[in-house]
């Protein structure tokens, strides 16, 4: 199985702040890969580099062998990116928002309609898609945005804290739809989260990030076995104590 993401020795400095200090990892085609760690560990910085939004200070990252700096425009055609604090246009209805966003990606009216049909199903919002986004709860808004990110069937979906701040019901729905969609359409997913129990449920493999570097990597079961832990929270605490 090939790799869709290859990151090697990534360093990112913001002035005197060292956000990443030689971070390296690979993501296989078709898997759900999680970057987990506390706030400020470097997860979002890593994701923003892969999404071509910022450049590394040194090191490199490739998506399907395309350098994210040298071939940024080509990389953007392969990915979909959902930031943690993303929002939809509040004065549009959910359906109008999906129609609007599909227009940026589709090459024909039929393709746009197919994307929107897919997004309607993904969101599970039903008749609420007729209502303006400003009337949505945070969970409904997030479901709409996840549908927007997935409807284009990207080669790689990059999701930053996809369930952050959601209640149990909406978080469960978002996790389930990510897993089912990835399996159905063979979409690779890279997601970040500080919720390690959630990642344990969702991800095929994970990388533990702390202070800008990876301190552990593998499947949840492999990591729990290695560190003799009951869950990924215990894994992370043990890994940081050994780092």
N, C-alpha and C positions, 0 to 999 in steps of 0.2 A: 504494500500500500504506500502511495506517495504522500508527500507532505504538501499542504496548501500554504502553511505559514512556516517560515524559517527566520528566526530572530537570532542574531549573533552579536554578543558583546555590546549590547545597547547601553549607551551612556547618555543621560540628559541632565544638563545643568541649567537651572534658572538663576542666573547670577551666582551667588555663593551657595545656593541650595542644590544639593546633589539628589535629584529625583530618582535616577536610575544609575546603577554602578556596575555595569558589565552584565546585563541581563541576557540570558540565552534560553530559547526553548523552541520546540517544533510542534506543529499541530497537523495531525493526519487528516487526509481527505475523508469527509463524511462523519467525523466525530463531533461531539459536543465537549469543548475544552473550557475549563474554568480557571480564571486567575483569581485566587482568593487571598485575603489578607486584610488587616485593619485599614481604617481610613488613613490616607497619607503614605501607604506602603509603596505606591508607584503603579497601581493597577490602571488608573485612568490615563496616566502619562503614556504607558505602554500602548493602550488602546488607541489613543489619539495619534501616536506615531504610525501605527498600522493603518489607521483610517486616513492617512496622508494629511492630517491637519497641522501637525508640527513635525519638525525635523529633529532627528537625534543629534546630539553633540558629536558623537562618534559611534562606530559600529554600524550595522546595517540590518534591514529587515526586507524579506521578499514575500510576496503573495503570488503563488503559482509561477515562481521564478522571475517575477517582475519586481524590481527594486522600488520600494514605496516612495523614494525620493526622486530617482531618475525617471521613473515611469509612472508618476503619480496619476496622470489622467487616465492611463490604461487600467491601473489598479481600481480607480473609482468606478469603472464599468463593471467590475466583478463583485463589488461589495455593497452591503447595505449597513448603515451605521445608525444606532439609536443611542444618543447620549442619555445620561441619567436625568438631566433636567430638561429634556426636550418637551416641547408643547405644540399642540395643533392650533390652527387659526380659530380663535374663540367665536368669531361671528359667522363662521360657516357651520352648516350642519355636518355631522360626521360623514354622511354620504358625499356632500359637496367637497369636503376635505380630501376624501379618497379619490374622487374624480379629478380634483386639481393636481394631486401628487402623481397620479397615474399618467397624466399628460406629460410629465417630465421624462418618463422612462419608456413609454410605449412608442412603437414605430407606426402604429395604425390605430384607428378607432376600435377595431375589433380586439386588438391586443389590450388596449386600455380597459375595455369593458370586461375582458377576461381577468385582468388584474384586480379590478374593483370587485368582481364577483368573488374572487378568491379571498380578498380582504374582508368582505362582508361575512363570509363563513368563518374566517379566522377570529374576527373580533367577537362574534357571538352576541353582538349588541342588538340585533333584531330591529324592531321599530324605533328604538332610541337613536338610530342613525339618522332619522329625520329631524332630530332636535339639534339645536345649536350646541357646539362643543362647550360653550361657557356654562351650560347647565349640567355638565358631566361631573361625576365624582372623580377623584384622583385615579381610582381603579379603572373606571370606564375610559378615562383619557389614556391611560397606559395601554389598555387593551386595543384601543384605536391605533396607537402609535406602533405597537408590536405588529399589528396587521399591516400597517403601512410599510414597515421594514421588511416583512416577509413576502408581501404580495408580488414582488418583482422576481422572486425565486433567485436570489443572489447566489453566487458560488460560495460566498462567505458572509454570514450575518454576524455583525459585531454589536453586542448588546452590553451596555454599561449599566450595571445594577438594574436589571429589567423589572424586579419586583420591589425595589426600594420604597418603603413607606406605604405599601399596600396592605389591606387587611387580609385575613386568612383566605377568604373566598376568592378575591381577585388574584392574590398571589398564587393560589393553587391552580386557577384557570390559566394564568400566564405560563406557569411552569409546564403544565400539561400540553398546552398548544405548541410551545417551543419544541418539546420532545417529539410530539406526534408529527409536526410539520417537518422537522429535520429528518425523521425516519422516512416519511412518505416521499419527500422530494430530494433526498440525498444532499441536503444543504448542510455545509459545515457551519458550526456555531462556535464563536468565541465570546464568552461572557465573563464579566467581572462581578464579584459579589463579596461582601463582608459577612454574608450569612452562610456559614460553612455547612450547616445541616441541609440547607436548601441545595447547595452545590453537590453535596454527597448524593442527594436524590436524583439530580438532573444530569450530572456530567459523567462522561466516559473516562476522562482523565482530568487531572487538575495540576496546577503549579501553585505552590505556596510562596507568596511574595512578602518580604519584610525588609524595610529600609532600602528599597530599590534593587533588591537582588532576590533570586529564586533560591529558597532554602530546602525545597523538596518537590518532587514531581512523580506522578504515577497515577494509577487508578485509585479510587477511594479505598478499595479492598487491599490493594498492595501497600498503600501508605499506612492503613490501620494495622496491618500485619507487621510492617517494618518497625513501627513505633509502639507496638503492643498497646494500641489505643482502641477505645470503644467507638469513637467518632472523630470527624475531622477537626473539631475544636480541640480535642485532646492531642491529636496529631500536631496541630499547629503550635500548641504550647510546648510540646516536647521538642519539636524541631527548632524553635527559637531558643530553647535552653541549650541546645547543642551547637548552635551556629556560632 
